[in-house]
Amino acid sequence: METLQVLSMVRRELNRKRISVSELSRELKINSSSVTGMLKTPTFQVQRLADLSAFLKYNFFRELAAQLPYTEPVYARESEQSELAVLQNRVKELEMEVGILRQTLKDLISR
């Protein structure tokens, strides 16, 4: 797999939003020399990238994921929503069945 260009994405967003190294160091609560070193290293820790995403209000993870050739995972929320929709449909079917059975009983009793 080719190396993901995380550093270029981060630099692009910092430049786009005109954020200086000193401003970034204040936000991340680390000294400026550490930020400078971090911006020279081609890789990032996941937590540091999450912190940068929060500060820049930009989802670097989504951009990285778009570069990967793998299938999307099934998220719990999506599977829960689809399961909920299936259950709601089943409840409607059962309610209709109960209505039909009640009507059938009424018809049988009235004879």
Protein Blocks (a to p, Z undefined) as FASTA:
>chain_A
ZZddfklmmmmmmmmnopafklmmmmnopafklmmmmmmpmbdcfklmmmmmmmnopafk
lmmmmmpccdcdddfklmmmmmmmmmmmmmmmmmmmmmmmmmmmmmmmmZZ
